[in-house]
Every structure is written in C-alpha cells, then in structure tokens.
Amino acid sequence: MEAIKKNEKIEKIIKLILLSLLGSILITISAKIKIPFYPVPMTMQTFVILLIGIAFGYKIGIATVSLYLLEGIVGLPVFSNSPEKGIGLAYFVGPTMGYLIGFLVAVYFAGLFKYDKGLINTFLKLIFSVSFIYILGLIWLGILIGWDKPIFKLGAQPFLLAELFKILLLMFLTPALLKTKKLMKIT
C-alpha cells in the first residue's frame, strides 16, 4: 500500500513537471510569434496564459508561469522581445515587468474560476482575469516612466482590440479545454 502511494506521488510530480515545461514552451512560442493586427502586431501570449489557467488549473498554472518567468530572469530568451532588447533580470525589470507579473494573477483567476454558466459568464471571467495583466502592467509602466505620460494610451489602448479577439476565441474553446482537462485528470 505504501509503495502504491509513493508511486502515485511520483507520477503526480512528473505530470506537474511535464505540464509546467510544456506550458512554459507554449508561452515562449506565443511570445515570439507576431501576428499582423490593427493597430499593433499581437502575440498570443495572454491567450496562452488564460488557456493554461483553464486547462491546467490555478496550481499548475502558477507553477507554469513561475517557471516561464524564472527562465527569463536567469537569461533564457523566452520573453517577447528577447534577446533583441536584452535578456535576464535587466529585461525583466524593464517596461514589461508589470505585465509579466500580471501573468501570475491572470493564470490564477483563469484557473480558479468554474466555467459552467454559459458563454457570457465565461467571457466576463476571462476579461476579469486578463485585466490584471493590464492593471499591473500600467502601474509598473507609470512608476517606471512617470505618471505624467499617457500611460493608458501607451500600455493598453493599442492592445485592446487584439485582446478582445483572443478572449472571444478562447471563450469558444473553453468547453473543449475543460473536457481535455477532465480526460487528463489535471487538478
């Protein structure tokens, strides 16, 4: 009996590590691909952050995003504009730090919520979750460049249309993600 419990625990740890690595790779890929969109090109990074929250749950989601952030902080070129605009801690504490930290809050809420009350309810939960990326991003941007600058116009407005598109797409994918989560027994 003791050996079975130990085996189950090891399997669970291996699943956590593999899911976190897979999620970290997905976030990295989504950060690197730029899709032409108006008014600015978009990445699918926030989409993947919310997707990970829904598909993996908040615990594995936070582990995944933490791993991704750690990879970037130690110097792996996982962030959107790295290595072109720097790597490691120097890049992390730059203008995007608030958004990157917001990923943790967004994946937490996206993973915490239950998505069983219809499309409108799912849409609102996804908007709520992603809003923390922008709130923390704008706060850090204001601290970094000064509150006298047009913070919202620089740090949120150009991305809102793309964000709406990603949330609408994710809203319709959520039922399939939940089925996959259930089949894979991810908690």
C-alpha positions as MATLAB code, in Angstrom:
seq = 'MEAIKKNEKIEKIIKLILLSLLGSILITISAKIKIPFYPVPMTMQTFVILLIGIAFGYKIGIATVSLYLLEGIVGLPVFSNSPEKGIGLAYFVGPTMGYLIGFLVAVYFAGLFKYDKGLINTFLKLIFSVSFIYILGLIWLGILIGWDKPIFKLGAQPFLLAELFKILLLMFLTPALLKTKKLMKIT';
ca = [
       0.000    0.000    0.000;
       2.828    2.349    0.913;
       4.589    1.652   -2.403;
       1.418    2.440   -4.366;
       1.016    5.798   -2.635;
       4.665    6.631   -3.270;
       4.295    5.666   -6.941;
       1.190    7.856   -7.306;
       3.020   10.776   -5.718;
       5.987   10.367   -8.086;
       3.618   10.162  -11.077;
       1.873   13.335   -9.938;
       5.209   15.197   -9.596;
       6.311   14.021  -13.048;
       2.973   15.161  -14.531;
       3.364   18.563  -12.842;
       6.903   18.981  -14.195;
       5.947   17.900  -17.720;
       2.864   20.123  -17.846;
       4.839   23.087  -16.498;
       7.596   22.562  -19.082;
       5.066   22.184  -21.891;
       3.207   25.297  -20.742;
       6.436   27.273  -20.473;
       7.336   26.280  -24.036;
       3.859   27.324  -25.227;
       4.188   30.714  -23.539;
       7.626   31.202  -25.119;
       6.369   30.302  -28.598;
       3.345   32.566  -28.163;
       5.651   35.428  -27.152;
       7.835   35.060  -30.242;
       5.162   34.865  -32.955;
       3.911   38.282  -34.034;
       0.582   38.315  -35.889;
      -0.267   41.355  -38.031;
      -3.177   43.131  -36.355;
      -4.510   46.668  -36.050;
      -3.228   48.969  -34.560;
      -0.166   46.944  -33.458;
       1.005   43.383  -34.141;
      -0.175   40.968  -31.495;
       1.372   37.985  -29.797;
      -0.791   35.206  -28.439;
       0.868   35.363  -25.032;
      -2.133   36.500  -22.992;
      -4.257   33.937  -24.838;
      -1.867   31.151  -23.788;
      -1.723   32.420  -20.200;
      -5.522   32.191  -19.907;
      -5.569   28.875  -21.788;
      -3.068   27.408  -19.327;
      -5.178   28.604  -16.411;
      -8.303   26.974  -17.817;
      -6.629   23.758  -18.995;
      -4.203   23.190  -16.102;
      -5.986   24.839  -13.175;
      -4.588   27.551  -10.942;
      -1.969   25.452   -9.119;
      -0.220   24.047  -12.186;
      -0.893   27.335  -13.982;
       1.002   29.325  -11.364;
       3.837   26.761  -11.403;
       3.996   27.032  -15.206;
       4.051   30.834  -15.347;
       6.558   30.946  -12.466;
       8.824   28.587  -14.396;
       8.496   30.764  -17.504;
       9.366   33.924  -15.545;
      12.301   32.189  -13.845;
      13.609   31.035  -17.221;
      13.515   34.624  -18.444;
      15.076   36.073  -15.300;
      18.029   33.668  -15.456;
      18.712   34.715  -19.033;
      16.925   32.337  -21.356;
      15.477   34.330  -24.279;
      11.844   33.425  -23.560;
      10.341   36.908  -23.328;
       8.680   38.621  -26.273;
      11.497   40.940  -27.330;
      14.459   38.988  -26.038;
      17.260   38.685  -26.898;
      16.831   41.705  -29.237;
      16.051   44.098  -26.368;
      18.022   42.362  -23.628;
      17.766   39.256  -21.505;
      17.633   38.172  -17.900;
      16.851   40.316  -14.910;
      17.677   43.526  -16.803;
      14.913   42.773  -19.322;
      12.515   41.544  -16.633;
      12.637   44.780  -14.612;
      12.125   46.861  -17.755;
       8.846   48.317  -19.020;
       7.095   44.934  -19.266;
       7.674   43.719  -15.702;
       4.195   44.636  -14.511;
       2.599   42.750  -17.386;
       4.801   39.718  -16.718;
       3.854   39.696  -13.024;
       0.244   40.154  -14.111;
       0.533   36.788  -15.871;
       0.642   35.141  -12.432;
      -2.569   36.804  -11.269;
      -4.319   36.172  -14.600;
      -3.438   32.456  -14.683;
      -4.550   32.152  -11.054;
      -8.019   33.550  -11.692;
      -8.427   31.821  -15.067;
      -7.589   28.540  -13.333;
      -9.680   29.191  -10.253;
     -12.964   30.002  -11.989;
     -15.593   27.427  -12.910;
     -16.807   27.794  -16.491;
     -20.236   26.214  -16.277;
     -22.623   29.150  -16.573;
     -22.560   29.879  -20.309;
     -20.622   31.993  -22.775;
     -21.336   35.432  -21.308;
     -20.233   34.294  -17.865;
     -17.071   32.772  -19.359;
     -16.393   35.988  -21.280;
     -16.678   38.085  -18.111;
     -14.391   35.759  -16.144;
     -11.767   35.900  -18.902;
     -11.991   39.717  -19.056;
     -11.591   39.860  -15.282;
      -8.582   37.515  -15.396;
      -6.752   39.319  -18.211;
      -7.444   42.735  -16.701;
      -4.789   42.068  -14.042;
      -2.125   41.837  -16.719;
      -3.010   45.344  -17.865;
      -3.607   46.816  -14.404;
      -0.241   45.658  -13.062;
       1.436   46.483  -16.368;
       0.110   50.036  -16.349;
       1.021   50.568  -12.690;
       4.617   49.453  -13.314;
       4.808   51.480  -16.527;
       3.626   54.570  -14.650;
       6.216   54.033  -11.916;
       8.945   53.469  -14.481;
       8.294   56.253  -16.999;
       6.270   58.694  -14.909;
       2.594   59.301  -14.358;
       2.701   62.474  -16.427;
       2.951   60.324  -19.589;
      -0.136   58.921  -21.379;
       0.204   55.541  -19.654;
      -3.096   54.032  -20.836;
      -2.549   55.180  -24.402;
       0.941   53.646  -24.442;
       0.425   50.492  -22.401;
      -3.117   49.262  -23.007;
      -5.109   51.032  -25.707;
      -3.174   49.632  -28.714;
      -3.729   46.062  -27.480;
      -7.418   46.104  -26.520;
      -8.881   45.104  -29.889;
      -6.465   42.161  -30.161;
      -7.267   41.207  -26.561;
     -10.982   41.147  -27.340;
     -10.301   38.876  -30.321;
      -8.232   36.476  -28.178;
     -10.835   36.357  -25.413;
     -13.646   35.663  -27.876;
     -11.610   32.841  -29.404;
     -10.796   31.407  -26.000;
     -14.399   31.730  -24.869;
     -15.469   29.279  -27.584;
     -12.516   26.930  -26.923;
     -13.166   26.702  -23.175;
     -15.604   23.739  -23.294;
     -13.042   21.663  -25.242;
     -10.266   22.694  -22.831;
     -12.354   21.590  -19.874;
     -13.049   18.215  -21.493;
      -9.331   17.742  -22.126;
      -8.565   18.718  -18.527;
     -11.040   16.138  -17.286;
      -9.669   13.409  -19.585;
      -6.092   14.113  -18.480;
      -7.173   14.244  -14.827;
      -5.472   17.586  -14.257;
      -6.366   19.188  -10.941;
];
